Amino acid sequence: MAVMSFKFLSLLPLLFVSGYAQLLPDPFFNQEANETAEEDPSVPGGNPIDENPVGFRMNNNAAVRNPQNNKAAVGNIQDNLKREARKPQNNNVKVDEANTGFKGKWDLVSDNSGVSAMHAILIPKINKVLMYDATIWRISKFPLPPEKRPCHVFDPVRKLEDCWCHCVLFDIETSQLKALKIETDTWCSSGGLTVDGNFVGTGGYMNGAKTLRFLDTCDNCDWREYPTALADPRWYATQITLPDGRFIIFGGRDAFSYEFIPREGQSNKKSIFFPFLRDTTDNTLLDNKKFFRIENNLYPFVHLSPDGNVFVFSNNRSILFNPYTDKIVREFPVLPGGARNYPASGMSVILPIRLHAINIEPKSAEVLICGGARWDAYFYAEIKKQFLPALKDCGRIHLLKQNAVWKMETMPSGRVMGDMTILPTGDVLMINGAKLGTSAWGYAEEPNLTPVIYKNKAKRGSKFQELAAATIPRMYHSSSVLLPDGKVLIAGSNTNNGYLYDVKYPTELRVEKFSPPYLDPALAKLRQEIMIEKSDKVMGYGKKFTVSVRSKELELVKNDVKVTMFAPAFTTHGISMNQRLLILGVIEVTNNAWPGVHSIAAMSPPSGKVAPPGYYLLYVVYIGVPCVSMWVQIK
């Protein structure tokens, strides 16, 4: 493919080329795997790692030799032409988040979250984070208050009661806790938000495995639980929202199937067999010929594609799938390097979807997958008590391109059990996790304390930026939540079978907020303030709407303004269900519509395929600095 080279262009042609850069095809090339991944070193304190500990990798229902020295089909990342950021009209020096040198800031906001936040999601309208763990341990750090009693009787024969809270609402402003009472076991479960902003949770362990749960946002609301609503047990399953607002759930331990989540009070009689999950299971044989289950296909990555299909990634394979017809639309190449799903536990997001000022469907969407572990890392941790290095590579692929291939990049450090949070700017924050081992109790070492920003639009080789290091290890069962003010709430970490505090990695109840570089105090003057009373808060699809902002700028330049919509993610075990960011098309900016107030007109998303109905955080981003968001609803 010929590559066009533009040299010594004047400003006008440069802007012309920049405007049409997305119309140029991406060139792809092959690259040796050893250019993007390091050789496995010897395990610290142990023997050198065998490349194939037991000789066979049981995958796709067959014993297959574990391939060595894989060559990865990876691609160039086309350098995007970047505009020169305009100077604010009333400032003499250009200031933006890219050049202040600020690496972020950590703040401890609570010493006791009541429960260790194995699961977390920001609840719309009330601005509280729903946190819960599991009921199996029958203990937490928050006794069930009198108004939530009687206690849950979990063993009627021996008359044993559980009088501890296992679920709370955490106030993001005051850190106050509100107790909720849950009786079925939510251990390793799934969840998402309805069009009205209420929460629907699915699955878990034992009596919770087939349970469907509902939680509304009213002040006195509590859980409503239906223990037989699902057809299959959903332990380590993934739930997403479809274009019509319905939910669908994929997988779970020994559940090679999917099902549409029923309405409240109804139950599914059967699920739909999904052989892709069976075929991506990793297992092996021990020296004594006994079967050893590794899996690497739990909590599959599932993202709604803007064409209405769903991208499903399990282990190292992925497909574009139509759940309405039960047909595979496209199968993507194998992602080389190792395994990415539980217990290998990498991270994944669908990258921000850029929309237009005219009402058209997007033609491009990409998924990013980073980190994870070697396919046999769980075997080493379980059987040999050795912790293999986490993967350092990232793969990025186009969902809507025929013959798309993975473009490989390398992170500054390996990361397993990490979290990916899409920031209002469109960049991706990688945080939490470990550098050695896998998911599971006590199967990881060396906390990865250094957050990394992945700069989505930066040039190849300049995409990763390391930030200010944390001091609290966030290992297995950690979580992260993007907040309306652009900070990221960090909670959880419990790599123990119970609530333990005198161990190397104790059950973690402290809650922190991390401020990314765009919250540098030096950038405060660029931070706009949404005037909620003068802005549209409910929108239809493909409609013009307006947002009014109070500003310290005499005027806003349209090209410096972005309007983004963020769908709150349900985070658990390094997976962020339903997370997505939309970069809306800005139609016009009317400066000084009122004194000191500017009005921004933008186009709402074109359909539920791009933005499923529900509540989103809407941010105005000015020269890379987001404002405090407001809740908007699209339906």
Helices and strands as residue ranges (DSSP letters): H 11-19, G 21-23, G 33-35, E 57-59, E 62-64, E 105-110, E 119-123, E 128-132, G 146-148, E 152-155, E 160-162, E 167-171, E 177-180, E 190-193, E 199-202, G 206-208, E 212-215, E 224-226, E 238-241, E 247-250, E 257-260, E 272-273, H 275-279, E 282-285, E 291-295, E 301-304, E 310-314, E 317-322, E 327-331, E 347-350, E 353-354, E 366-370, H 377-379, I 380-384, E 393-398, E 407-410, E 419-422, E 428-431, E 434-437, E 444-447, E 452-454, E 464-466, E 478-482, E 488-492, E 511-515, G 517-519, G 521-526, E 529-530, G 532-534, E 538-539, E 544-550, G 558-560, E 561-567, E 570-572, E 575-577, E 580-594, E 597-603, E 614-622, E 625-626, E 630-634
